């Protein structure tokens, strides 16, 4: 059945429809999803030891195993979300990715874990286009940045909780005597951890059943026309290529530290400072939670400060500023001689790469016609995933394995990759400022 042939959805008669209540539910779901994708980062050392893997092979599990499937399914989900009930799409995706997270716990080698991670990635591709489209219809232009800032706390909450919960879970599992429990006999502690983190997803699915699909916010003619034809989407993006091209490329670079830091900072701390999994999980997890939350919540506030000073392009100017600060934070981590200093630098970096998240997402939505928001959101996810999940962990591993040829120098690799991507973010996003100002002023077609 063709996706563009699906009948437009009709809002449910009953269900949770208060925008802020729905936003909380969607944020929790996104947090659970990020825990599922990020928990592997904390388990690098035991998986590497049990399966005899190199850093490069581990990076393939962290990045390409998840991101290739994510990339392949993102445009399909994006188009589907422009034509079908988004709540239902998200519900199905949530159940599937939670199931594959549980399957990670039964992996017996590299390829079985690779397959399970691919399932998680393919299903999670449905989350962003569905939720972004829903948020754009539930909140007006004034409220949208705040709504996005709350929703986009989830990656940092999820990343932090994956480390914090994962570290404590590993410690608890190791002393729980689970070997005698049904289905768990013969599983390593890291495998049981995957099973435990999969469970909240199924609980969230039950809650999501109570959410009402929001009505699409558009004019009657657009509503009757359905999703914008692909040719028209392409033509619109071509006319506005000065904005879309530089925006996508620059923000993709901004995603590299978001994925590279959680992927390799735990291993860096264990190798350079002899920290345990639990110590790194609890302490770095707490820093990730705090810095990410501060960054995302401060983003709209900082953008409003820039707007008050006359910068109409504040939503895109903020990533330029924070990226320059991030370069300095990466240099500080590289030169750190103690775990505390390294953690401080990682915390500053977390604030810098999280602060632009909500305002950049808002800029994309406000510069895009309603009937093509699903597709532009999916493309954003596509390019961000290529840079963030596909390239970031692997670039760090390749530098460690083949340039430095010393796993103890993973911190240098991490600093080089993140500082370089931050500088590119500042340079490229700056090129999108003028086209963005023309679009929001109504001077662009």
Residue pairs with C-beta under 8 A, 6 or more apart in sequence:
3 76
3 79
3 80
3 83
3 84
4 79
4 83
4 226
4 227
6 80
6 83
6 84
8 83
8 216
8 223
8 226
9 84
9 85
9 86
9 213
11 212
11 213
11 214
11 215
12 212
12 213
14 212
15 210
15 211
15 212
15 213
16 22
16 25
16 210
16 211
16 212
17 211
17 212
17 214
19 138
19 139
19 143
19 147
19 214
22 134
22 138
22 211
22 212
22 214
23 135
23 138
23 147
23 150
23 151
24 150
25 204
25 207
25 208
25 211
26 90
26 131
26 134
26 135
26 151
27 150
27 151
27 153
27 154
27 157
28 154
28 204
28 207
29 90
29 94
29 127
29 204
29 208
30 127
30 131
30 151
30 154
30 155
30 158
31 153
31 154
31 157
31 158
31 161
32 94
32 98
32 158
32 200
32 201
32 204
33 94
33 97
33 124
33 127
33 154
33 158
33 201
34 154
34 155
34 157
34 158
34 159
34 162
35 158
35 161
35 162
35 165
35 197
35 200
36 97
36 98
36 101
36 120
36 124
36 197
36 198
36 201
37 66
37 120
37 121
37 124
37 158
38 158
38 159
38 162
38 163
38 262
39 101
39 162
39 166
39 193
39 194
39 197
40 47
40 61
40 62
40 104
40 117
41 62
41 162
41 163
41 262
41 263
41 264
41 266
42 162
42 163
42 166
42 167
42 170
42 266
42 277
42 280
42 281
43 166
43 170
43 190
43 193
43 277
44 58
44 62
44 266
44 267
45 267
45 270
45 277
46 188
46 189
46 190
46 277
47 53
47 58
47 61
47 113
47 190
48 54
48 55
48 58
50 188
50 190
51 109
51 110
51 113
53 61
53 110
54 397
54 401
55 267
55 397
55 400
55 401
55 407
55 410
56 394
56 397
56 398
56 401
56 402
57 110
58 397
59 263
59 393
59 394
59 396
59 397
59 398
60 114
60 394
61 110
61 113
61 114
61 117
62 263
62 389
62 393
63 259
63 263
63 389
63 390
63 391
63 392
63 393
63 394
64 389
64 390
64 394
65 113
65 114
65 117
65 118
65 121
66 117
66 118
66 120
66 121
66 124
66 389
67 121
67 385
67 386
67 388
67 389
67 390
68 118
68 121
68 390
69 118
69 119
69 121
69 122
69 125
70 121
70 122
70 124
70 125
70 381
70 385
70 389
71 125
71 382
71 385
71 386
71 390
72 122
72 125
73 121
73 122
73 123
73 125
73 126
74 125
74 128
74 129
74 378
74 379
74 381
74 382
74 385
75 375
75 378
75 379
75 382
76 125
77 89
77 93
77 125
77 126
77 129
77 130
77 378
78 129
78 374
78 375
78 377
78 378
78 379
78 381
79 227
79 374
79 375
79 378
80 89
80 126
80 129
80 374
81 89
81 126
81 129
81 130
81 133
81 374
81 378
82 133
82 226
82 227
82 228
82 371
82 372
82 373
82 374
82 375
83 226
83 227
85 213
86 129
86 130
86 131
86 133
86 134
86 213
87 130
87 134
87 208
87 211
87 212
87 213
88 213
89 126
89 130
90 126
90 127
90 130
90 131
90 208
91 205
91 208
91 209
92 126
93 123
93 124
93 125
93 126
93 127
93 130
94 123
94 127
94 201
94 204
94 205
94 208
95 201
95 202
95 205
96 119
96 122
96 123
97 119
97 120
97 123
97 124
97 201
98 198
98 199
98 200
98 201
98 202
98 205
99 119
99 198
100 116
100 117
100 118
100 119
100 120
100 123
101 116
101 120
101 194
101 197
101 198
101 201
102 194
102 195
102 198
103 115
103 116
103 119
104 113
104 116
104 117
104 120
104 191
104 194
105 187
105 191
105 192
105 193
105 194
105 195
105 198
106 112
106 116
106 187
106 191
107 113
107 116
107 191
121 389
125 381
128 377
128 378
128 380
128 381
129 374
129 377
129 378
129 381
131 151
132 361
132 365
132 373
132 374
132 377
133 373
133 374
133 377
134 213
134 214
135 144
135 147
135 148
135 151
136 144
136 217
136 365
136 370
136 373
137 214
137 215
137 216
137 217
138 147
138 214
139 146
139 147
141 366
144 362
144 365
144 366
145 299
145 300
145 303
145 315
145 358
145 359
145 362
146 300
148 357
148 358
148 359
148 361
148 362
148 365
149 296
149 297
149 299
149 300
149 357
149 358
149 359
150 296
151 358
152 296
152 354
152 357
152 358
152 361
153 292
153 293
153 296
153 297
155 258
155 292
155 354
155 357
156 288
156 289
156 291
156 292
156 293
156 295
156 296
156 350
156 354
157 289
157 292
157 293
159 262
159 288
159 292
160 285
160 286
160 287
160 288
160 289
160 290
160 292
161 285
161 289
162 197
162 262
162 285
163 262
163 266
163 280
163 281
163 282
163 284
163 285
163 288
164 281
164 282
164 285
164 286
164 289
165 197
165 281
165 285
166 193
166 197
166 277
166 281
166 285
167 277
167 278
167 279
167 280
167 281
167 282
167 285
168 278
168 281
168 282
169 192
169 193
169 196
169 197
170 189
170 190
170 193
170 277
170 278
170 281
171 278
173 189
173 192
173 193
173 196
174 189
178 184
178 187
178 192
179 185
179 186
184 192
184 195
187 195
216 223
216 370
217 370
218 370
218 371
222 370
222 371
225 371
226 371
227 371
227 372
227 374
228 236
228 369
228 371
228 372
228 375
230 375
232 372
233 372
233 375
233 376
236 369
236 372
237 244
237 376
239 444
239 445
240 367
240 435
240 439
240 444
240 445
242 431
242 432
242 434
242 435
243 367
243 432
243 435
243 436
243 439
243 444
244 376
245 432
246 428
246 429
246 431
246 432
246 435
247 316
247 360
247 363
247 364
247 429
247 432
247 436
248 379
248 380
248 383
249 383
249 428
250 319
250 424
250 425
250 427
250 428
250 429
250 431
250 432
251 319
251 356
251 360
251 380
251 383
251 384
251 425
251 429
252 383
252 384
252 386
252 387
252 388
253 387
253 421
253 422
253 424
253 425
253 428
254 319
254 323
254 353
254 356
254 360
254 421
254 422
254 425
254 429
255 353
255 384
255 385
255 387
255 388
255 392
256 387
256 388
256 391
256 392
256 395
256 417
256 418
256 421
257 326
257 330
257 349
257 352
257 353
257 392
257 418
257 421
257 422
258 353
258 354
258 388
258 392
259 388
259 389
259 392
259 393
260 392
260 393
260 395
260 396
260 414
260 417
260 418
260 421
261 346
261 349
261 350
261 353
261 414
261 418
262 288
263 392
263 393
263 396
264 393
264 396
264 397
264 410
264 413
264 414
265 284
265 342
265 346
265 414
266 277
266 280
266 281
266 284
267 407
267 410
268 342
268 410
268 411
268 414
269 275
269 280
269 284
269 339
269 342
269 343
270 276
270 277
270 280
271 407
271 408
271 410
272 342
272 408
272 411
273 338
273 339
273 342
275 283
275 339
283 343
284 343
284 346
287 343
287 346
287 347
287 350
288 350
290 347
291 346
291 347
291 348
291 349
291 350
291 351
291 354
292 350
292 351
292 354
294 351
294 354
295 350
295 351
295 352
295 353
295 354
295 355
295 357
296 354
296 355
296 357
296 358
298 351
298 355
299 318
299 354
299 355
299 356
299 357
299 358
299 359
300 358
300 359
302 318
302 355
303 314
303 315
303 317
303 318
303 359
304 314
305 314
306 314
306 317
306 318
307 314
311 317
312 437
312 440
312 441
313 433
313 434
313 436
313 437
314 359
315 359
315 360
315 362
315 363
315 366
315 436
316 359
316 360
316 363
316 429
316 432
316 433
316 436
317 433
318 355
318 356
318 359
318 360
319 356
319 359
319 360
319 425
319 426
319 429
320 425
320 426
320 429
320 430
320 433
322 351
322 352
322 353
322 355
322 356
323 352
323 422
323 423
323 425
323 426
323 429
324 422
324 423
324 426
325 348
325 352
326 348
326 349
326 352
326 353
326 418
326 419
326 422
327 419
327 422
327 423
329 345
329 346
329 348
329 349
329 352
330 345
330 349
330 414
330 415
330 418
330 419
330 422
331 415
331 419
332 341
332 344
332 345
332 348
333 342
333 345
333 346
333 349
333 411
333 414
333 415
334 411
334 412
334 415
334 416
336 342
336 345
336 411
342 411
349 418
352 422
353 422
361 380
363 436
364 376
364 377
364 380
365 373
365 377
366 440
367 436
367 439
367 440
368 376
387 421
392 417
392 421
395 413
395 417
396 410
396 413
396 414
396 417
397 413
399 412
399 413
399 416
399 417
400 406
400 407
400 409
400 410
400 413
401 407
403 413
404 412
404 413
435 444
438 444
